[in-house]
Amino acid sequence: MARASDNQRNQLELGATMSEDTTIENVAEYWNRQPCNIKHSNSEFGTKKYFDEIENRKYYVEPHIKKFADFAQWRDKRVLEIGCGIGTDAVNFVRAGALYTGIELSKVSLDVTKKRFAVYNLQPEALLEGNAEELDKIFPVITNPSKQFDLIYSFGVLHHTPQPRRVIEKIVELNLLKEETGELRIM
């Protein structure tokens, strides 16, 4: 009988957690055990070389992300990323001059993102640990249009959330996105 590879076991494990009875805690535990892309470099963890290699591999394997995100378009604009992972897109928004806020369910991933920003000497507006299904525990209802986001971005995240519709409902309920000019980019 053939043995499953590590990658196949990981896919099966994640698939198994996404059943009807999946909880957000299951999802957080999964990503805390194995943050996305964290093993895509053989260099010393946490070094500039390590993060550069991860970024190069990510955009080599998924070149469409750069076009989808269009980092340069968001210069001097408020950007919220739902599910920043280990911060690859996050640092690129900030490098391009965005006023960036990232939220991440996985504490382990968020800690890596914070280290990454420190390594590159970049400063986001905020990096917050939180559950996107409960955005109301992170953000108040926004009544001042200058506090709304020009872009709410989430790449490869919401399909891992047990209740993705709730995330969209919270974005609307909290008035997070600029009404006339705001963009919601979810892949």
C-alpha positions, 0 to 999 in steps of 0.5 A: 500500500502506498504511503501518503506524502507529507504534503498529501497528509497536510491537505487531507488534514486541512480538508478534514478540518473544513467539515460542517463541524469545523470551528475557527479554533480548528483553523487557528490550530492548523495554521499555528502548527504550519504557517503558510509558506514558512518552509519555503526557504532553507536559509536561517529562519528570520533573516533577510535572506530567509524572507527574500527567498520565501517572497521570491518563491511565492511570487514565482509559484503564484505570479498572478498575486502581484497583478491582483494586489497591484501594490503600487496602486495603494500608495497613501491609501488605507489597506486592510488585509484579512489574513496576512499570514507570514506577511509577504503581501503585507510588506509589499503593500508597505514598500509601495507606500500603503497605510497598511493594517493586517489581521491574522488568526494565527498568532504564530503567523502574526509573530513571523509577520512582525519579525519580517517587518522588523527585518526590513525596517518597515512600519505598518499602521497595525498588525492585529491578531483576530478572527475575521468572522468577528471583525466587530471585536477588532474594529468599531463601526466606522463613522468617519470616512477618513478612517475607512479603508480604500482596499480590503484585500484577502488572498487565499484566506476566506475559504478556510473560514467556517463562515466566510459570509459572516466576514463580508457581513461584518465588513458591511455592518462596520462600514469598513470600506469607503462607499464610493471608491473602496475596493474589496479584492478577495481571491 
